[in-house]
């Protein structure tokens, strides 16, 4: 794959190619093993837009091997446990203020979880814990977020769970929760122990449901709605923060299926019309409110 990133006095041309393979081994009736890996080549040049000359420095990585392994155990026909490990190698075109390109991001990820399929596969659920540790992750430059800086060693870890599918023939449900923490492990002294991505909320809850009326005088109608709740987040450091409080937004929907060719629907986003910050970045810029209440009435047909 060839990528060209434009901007400033140079264009960055990146070339990537690689090979990957994966194998599944059925160790027994209940145990399965997945093994895989990718061998990658990557090089990057910065080409001056005025002369076409190749600027220095250039970057390259050859024969970077990133392995993957997972073990799965089927408790029964519906529930399975798994653990996995994978290496990380990701090329980055982000540049620093001085014009230097951020080196590839490298690291490793661990994951363990439980998955389930119920009601003949109509309802799915999972829960997972993970830890991801990497180096050279490109982060926005706190002095000018048009540029990037390379993080030292950072760690992300958390927990996620979700259930989705059909509880009954009429009722669909999706509900999920995520807990995320991030931390500098090796960096400048005043950063160690702090979050490297404080704009990511620690808590995130999602709920969505839809009900179809398939009989009676309401036959053909459907209603639905959802909630999204996130905890507070901030930009900056422990000594200088630009904080945004947590918020909850709600969506509503309803409609009627006219026949097999058409349907009418009303969708209301941000139904509580609440004012909240969707992004915060600094004292004077890059602070954005979330979208206000919107309602859409639509009529669709197919012939």
C-alpha positions in Angstrom: 0.0 0.0 0.0 1.3 3.5 -0.9 0.1 6.6 1.0 0.9 10.2 0.4 0.3 12.8 3.1 0.4 16.4 2.0 1.0 19.5 4.0 3.7 22.1 4.8 6.9 22.3 2.9 7.0 18.5 2.4 4.8 15.6 1.3 5.2 12.3 3.0 5.2 9.2 0.9 4.8 5.9 2.8 5.1 2.4 1.3 3.9 -0.6 3.2 3.6 -4.3 2.3 3.5 -7.5 4.2 2.4 -11.1 4.5 0.2 -12.7 7.1 -0.9 -16.2 7.9 -3.3 -17.8 10.5 -3.9 -21.3 11.6 -6.6 -22.9 13.7 -5.8 -26.0 15.7 -8.6 -28.1 17.2 -6.7 -29.6 20.1 -9.7 -31.4 21.4 -13.5 -31.3 21.2 -13.6 -28.2 23.5 -10.1 -26.7 23.1 -9.1 -24.6 20.1 -5.8 -22.7 19.4 -5.3 -19.9 17.0 -1.8 -19.0 15.8 -0.9 -16.3 13.4 1.5 -13.5 12.5 2.4 -10.8 10.0 5.7 -9.9 8.4 5.8 -6.2 7.5 8.0 -3.9 5.5 7.6 -0.1 5.8 9.5 2.9 4.5 8.8 6.6 4.5 10.3 9.6 2.6 9.6 13.3 3.0 9.7 15.0 -0.4 10.1 18.7 -0.6 7.2 20.4 -2.5 9.4 23.1 -3.9 12.3 21.1 -5.4 11.1 17.5 -5.3 14.2 16.5 -3.4 14.1 13.9 -0.7 14.5 15.5 2.7 16.2 13.8 5.6 15.8 11.9 7.7 14.1 8.9 6.0 12.5 6.0 7.9 12.3 2.3 7.2 11.6 -1.0 9.0 12.2 -4.4 7.4 10.9 -7.8 8.3 8.9 -6.7 11.4 7.2 -9.8 12.7 4.0 -9.3 14.8 2.7 -12.6 16.2 -0.8 -13.4 17.4 -2.0 -16.3 19.6 -5.3 -17.2 21.2 -6.7 -20.2 23.2 -10.4 -20.9 23.3 -12.3 -23.2 25.6 -16.0 -24.2 25.0 -17.7 -24.5 28.3 -20.8 -25.8 26.5 -22.5 -25.2 23.1 -23.4 -21.6 24.1 -20.6 -20.2 26.2 -16.8 -20.0 25.5 -13.8 -18.6 27.3 -10.7 -17.2 25.5 -7.4 -15.5 26.1 -5.2 -13.9 23.4 -1.9 -12.1 22.9 -0.7 -10.0 20.0 2.2 -7.7 19.1 1.7 -4.2 17.7 3.5 -2.5 14.8 1.9 0.5 13.2 3.5 3.0 10.9 2.7 6.7 11.6 2.8 9.7 9.3 2.3 12.2 12.1 5.0 15.0 12.3 6.5 17.0 15.1 6.8 20.8 15.1 10.3 20.5 13.8 9.0 18.4 10.8 10.3 15.0 12.0 8.1 12.0 11.4 7.0 10.0 14.4 8.5 6.5 14.5 6.3 3.5 14.2 4.2 2.6 17.2 5.2 -0.7 18.8 3.8 -2.7 21.7 1.7 -5.6 22.8 -1.9 -6.4 23.8 -3.4 -9.0 26.2 -7.0 -9.9 26.3 -9.3 -12.4 28.1 -13.0 -12.8 27.8 -16.2 -14.8 27.7 -18.6 -15.0 24.8 -22.1 -16.5 24.5 -24.7 -17.2 21.9 -28.2 -17.8 23.0 -31.7 -18.4 21.5 -30.2 -20.2 18.5 -27.8 -17.4 17.8 -30.4 -14.6 18.0 -28.9 -13.2 21.2 -25.2 -12.6 21.7 -23.2 -11.5 24.8 -19.6 -10.9 25.7 -17.4 -9.6 28.4 -13.7 -8.8 28.1 -10.8 -7.4 30.0 -7.7 -6.1 28.2 -4.4 -4.4 28.6 -2.5 -2.6 25.8 1.0 -1.3 26.3 2.9 0.6 23.5 5.6 3.1 22.7 5.9 6.0 20.3 2.2 6.5 20.1 1.5 9.8 18.2 -0.3 12.3 20.5 -1.4 15.9 19.8 1.3 18.4 20.7 -0.1 20.3 23.8 1.5 23.5 22.5 0.0 23.2 19.0 -2.4 20.3 18.2 -1.7 20.7 14.5 1.4 18.7 15.2 2.2 15.6 17.2 4.6 14.3 19.8 5.7 10.7 20.5 4.6 9.3 23.8 7.1 7.3 25.8 5.6 4.1 27.1 1.9 4.2 27.7 -0.7 1.7 28.9 -4.5 1.4 28.2 -6.6 -1.1 30.1 -10.2 -1.7 30.8 -13.3 -3.8 30.7 -16.1 -4.1 28.2 -19.4 -6.0 28.1 -22.3 -6.0 25.7 -25.5 -7.9 25.0 -27.3 -7.6 21.7 -29.9 -9.3 19.6 -33.5 -10.4 19.8 -35.0 -11.1 23.3 -38.3 -12.1 21.6 -39.5 -12.1 18.0 -40.7 -8.5 18.5 -38.1 -7.0 20.8 -34.5 -6.1 19.9 -32.0 -4.9 22.5 -28.4 -3.7 22.7 -26.8 -2.7 26.0 -23.2 -2.2 26.8 -20.7 -0.8 29.3 -17.0 0.1 28.9 -14.5 1.2 31.5 -11.2 2.6 30.2 -8.1 4.0 31.9 -4.9 5.3 30.3 -1.5 6.1 31.9 2.0 7.2 31.1 4.5 4.6 32.3 7.7 6.1 31.0 7.7 9.8 30.0 8.7 13.2 31.4 8.7 13.2 35.2 5.6 15.4 35.5 3.7 13.0 33.2 4.4 9.6 34.8 1.2 8.2 36.3 -1.1 10.7 34.6 -3.6 9.8 31.8 -2.2 10.2 28.3 -5.7 10.4 26.9 -7.9 12.2 29.5 -10.4 13.1 26.7 -11.5 9.4 26.8 -14.2 9.0 29.5 -13.6 6.3 32.1 -17.2 5.2 31.9 -19.4 4.8 28.8 -22.9 3.2 28.9 -25.1 2.6 25.9 -28.6 1.3 25.8 -30.9 0.9 22.7 -34.1 -1.0 22.2 -36.7 -1.4 19.5 -40.1 -3.1 19.6 -42.2 -4.1 16.6 -46.0 -4.6 16.9 -46.8 -7.7 14.9 -50.4 -8.2 15.9 -53.5 -6.3 17.0 -54.6 -2.8 16.1 -51.0 -1.6 16.3 -49.8 -4.1 13.8 -47.1 -2.5 11.5 -46.0 0.2 14.1 -42.7 0.1 15.8 -41.1 2.2 18.6 -37.6 2.5 19.9 -35.2 4.6 21.9 -31.7 4.8 23.3 -29.5 6.4 25.9 -25.8 7.1 25.9 -24.1 8.1 29.2 -20.4 9.0 29.6 -18.5 10.2 32.7 -16.6 13.4 33.0 -13.4 13.9 30.9 -10.8 16.6 30.5 -7.9 17.9 28.4 -4.6 19.0 29.8 -2.7 17.8 32.9 -3.4 17.4 36.6 -2.1 21.0 37.2 -3.9 22.6 34.2 -7.2 21.0 33.2 -10.0 22.0 30.9 -12.8 19.9 32.2 -16.1 18.7 30.7 -18.8 17.2 33.0 -20.4 13.8 32.1 -23.7 13.8 30.2 -26.5 11.6 29.0 -28.2 12.0 25.6 -31.4 10.2 24.5 -32.8 9.3 21.1 -36.3 8.3 20.2 -37.8 6.7 17.1 -41.2 5.5 15.9 -42.7 4.5 12.6 -45.2 2.5 10.6 -44.6 0.0 7.8 -47.2 0.8 5.2 -46.6 -2.4 3.2 -43.7 -4.3 1.8 -42.8 -1.3 -0.4 -42.8 1.6 2.0 -42.5 2.9 5.6 -42.7 6.2 7.4 -40.5 7.0 10.3 -39.8 9.7 12.9 -36.4 9.9 14.5 -35.5 12.4 17.3 -31.9 12.8 18.2 -30.7 14.4 21.5 -34.3 14.3 22.7 -33.6 16.1 26.0 -32.0 19.1 24.1 -29.3 19.2 26.7 -26.3 21.5 26.3 -23.0 19.7 26.9 -19.4 19.6 25.7 -18.6 16.9 23.2 -14.9 18.0 23.0 -12.6 20.2 25.1 -9.1 21.1 24.2 -7.9 24.5 25.6 -8.8 27.8 27.0 -9.7 29.6 23.8 -10.2 27.0 21.0 -11.2 23.5 20.0 -14.1 23.3 22.6 -17.3 22.1 21.0 -20.8 21.6 22.2 -22.7 18.5 21.2 -25.3 18.7 18.5 -28.8 20.1 19.6 -32.1 18.3 19.3 -32.9 17.3 15.8 -36.1 15.6 14.4 -36.3 13.8 11.0 -39.5 12.6 9.4 -39.0 10.4 6.4 -41.1 8.4 3.9 -39.2 5.6 2.1 -40.4 3.4 -0.7 -38.9 0.6 -2.8 -40.4 -0.8 -6.0 
